Structure formats: structure tokens, C-alpha cells
């Protein structure tokens, strides 16, 4: 019984903690961390797009914990353009990472390689989760766990379990 009460108290504490996310602080952080450019789209816009190629520019261990449905993991550290051999240069492409920094850099590489219709998800996975959009594990099952890359960014997540 004590274990159940402790677990309930811990869950309530976590919910209270996540509810404390200051959205203004988060968006200020984004403005300081990533460039603002015409490439950005928001979570609602991505959700509405049809015939889009979604590229996750995080590392495999991050992708395995959680990702946007139908995203293809292309990584960042070992990104290789050859992994996109089957993606036509005219495709609508949306890239994302944890907050947008890595995906911005990969977007620049794609532009230099001749891809024309490229977008970056503003705020990345954190913004996606904070807008209550679904995320999935490597086995395709929906999850509430999110990999935030590091502890610094984890306090901007307003729901779910956090891994870094």
C-alpha cells in the first residue's frame, strides 16, 4: 500500500512539475538556440501535410525511444546523403530533431544537394509533444516517453516520461 501511495505522489509531483513549463521561456530559448528562417513550419501544419517525407535527424537511440509516425531516421553525426537515394529532389521534406538545431544543419545540406521543398519543424520533438501530437517507439507503439538529447532541454517538456 505504501508503494502505491508513493507511486501516486510521485506521479502527481511529475504532473505538477510538467505543468510548470513556461511557454514564453521555451520560445525565448528556441529563438536563442536556432535560427529563424523561412524553412520553419509548426506542428499543426506538419500534421496537415499530405505526401510528405519526414526525416528525423536525431541519433538512432533517440529515434528508438520516440519519433513522429512514418519518420525516417537519417541521423546527424553520421548523416549520409546516400540514405536519401529514394527521395526525389522535388519531394516535400520536413526535418526535425529535439529542438531544431541539428535539423537546420541537415536542411542546409539538402538545399546544397538540390532539394527544393524543405521545411524544419519549429521546436522539434519538444514542441510536437507540447502540442499533444502523438509519438511512437521503434516498434510502432504509441508512447509518452520522449528522448530530449540532454537534461538542459528536458525541463521544456510538459508531459510524458523523459530520457536523455
N, C-alpha and C positions, 0 to 999 in steps of 0.2 A: 504494500500500500504506500509506504514511504517513497519507493522508487517511482511509482505512478505520479504522486504529488510533485516530486522533484522534477520529473519529466514535464508535467503540465506547467509548472512555474517557469522552467527553462524555455518552453515554447512561448509562453506569454511574454517573457522578457525579450525573446528574439523578435516577436511581432512588434513590441513597443520600440525596440531598437531600430528595426527596419522602417517603422512609421516615421522616425525622426529624420529621414533623408530630406535634406533641404534642396529642393529642385533648383533654386537660384544658385546655390553654391556649386551644384553639379554642373550646370550650364556655364558658369564662370570658369570652372575647371576645364571644361571642354574648350572654351574659347582660348584659354592659355596653352592647352596641350596640342590641339590640332589646328591646322589652317582652315579658314573659312573659304570655301570655293564654290563655284557653280556645280561641282560634282556631287554635292550632298543632296540626299533625299531623306525624308523622315520615315519612321516605322510604318505609319499608316499608308503612305504612298507605296512603299515596297509591298505591303500586304495586298494592295490592289493591282499591282502589275501582273500582266499575263506574258507568257513566253519569255521569261527572264532567266538568265543564268546567274545563280547566287554562288559567289566564291567566298569561302571562309579563309582568311589569311592568317589565322592563328595556327599554332603548332598542333600536331596530332593529339597530344594528351589533353589539350584544351577542347578540341573538337569532340573527342570521345565523351567528355563529361556532358557537354551540351552544345547544340548548334541549331540553326534555323533549318526547318524542314526543307529537304531537297538541296541543301547546300553541298557544294563540292569543296573538300578541304585541299587547299593548294599550299598552305604553309607560308612562312615568312623567311625564316633563316635560310632554308634550302629551296626557296621558290625557284621553279624551273619553268620557263615559258613552254617547254615541250609538253608539259602536262595539260596544256590547252590546245593541243593539236586538233581536237574535235570541236572546238568552239569557233564558229565563223567570226571574222572580224566585224561583221555587221550586227552581231548579237547584242541584245540588251543585257548588260552585265552590271550586277550590284555586288560590291565587295564589302566585307565587314571584318572587324576584329573585336577586341574588347571595347575600345572607345573610339577608334578611327585612325590612330596614328599609323599603324602598320598597313592598314588597307589603303590609306592615302598614298603611301610609297609604292605599293604594288600597282595601284591605279596609274601612277606616273609611268611605270614600266610598260603597262599595257598600252597607254597612249603612244609612247615612243615606238611600240611594235606595230602600230597601225589600227588598234581597236578604236572605234569611234563613239559608241554609245555606252559610256562607262559612268557609273554612279558609285558613291560611297555612302553607306548607311550612317547617318549622323548619330554619334553617340554609341555606335556599335551594339554589341550584345547587351551592354548595361542598359542603354536606352530602350532596346527591344523588350527586355524583361520588365523594365519600369513602366512600359506602356501595356503591360499584361498580354504580350504576344507569346504564343507557345514556343517552347524549346524542346529538343529531343536528344536522347542519348545515342551512342553509337549503334545500339541495337534497334533503333527506331521507336522506342517507347518514350512517350512524353514525360518530361521531368520538371522538377522545380529547382534542381541544382544547377548552379552556374559557375563556370570557371572564370575568375576575374583577373588572371595573369599574376597579380600580386596583391598584397594586403592594402596598399595605398588606394587602389581603386575599389576594393570590396565594400568600403563603407558607403559607396554611392548606390548600391543595390538596395531596392526597397522591398524585396520579397525573396523567398527561397533560401536554400542552403548554398553556402559559398565554398568554393575550392580555389586555392591558388598555390 
